[in-house]
Amino acid sequence: MADIARDDDIIEIALPPRFEMGERVISRTIIRNDGTYTGKDIGELLVNKGDIGYVRSIGTFLQQFYIYAVEFTGSGHQVGMRAKELCTLDHLPEEVLAQLGERARQLADLR
């Protein structure tokens, strides 16, 4: 069973956004259409875990959460995602880059 963390009490917008406009990110989860993506059936796969995209805009939801509009160039989909569903590829800490070794250089080539 998945470990589900409740974050209803967290006010993300009290802090600066975690990602910047134009930042390269990778999806940490799969995203299916919840009915808000026009032209796709409900439940249809929009984003796979590991898909790479770019933050195109930053909005808010319920005056509580940041929503990042991420354009996934592989599929052409632009999807609204929460910070917990994304990971940066442009601003990885030095210790993470050191652990990645050769893979870090490969990430740089994925632009």
C-alpha positions, 0 to 999 in steps of 0.5 A: 500500500502506498504511503500517502502523506496528507498536506492539506494543512501546508500553505506552499504559497507562503514560501517562494515557488520551488521551481523557476520559469523555464526550469527543466524538470522530470516527472516523479509520477504518472499523470492521467487526465482527471477531466481537465485536459481537453481532447483526452479521455478521463483516465488517459495517460498524459505523463509517464514517470521519468518524462522531462519537461520545462516549467512554462508558468506558475499559478496557484490552487485554492490559495494554498498550492503552487501549480506548475504548468509543465510542457513535456516536449516528448508528448507535446502535453502541457500539464499542471503539476504540484511540486511533489510530483516533480524534480529539478534537473537544472539545480541538482545539489553538488553531492547528488551530481557527484553521486551520479558521476557519468550520468550527470553528464548524460543529464546535461545532454538531454536538453 
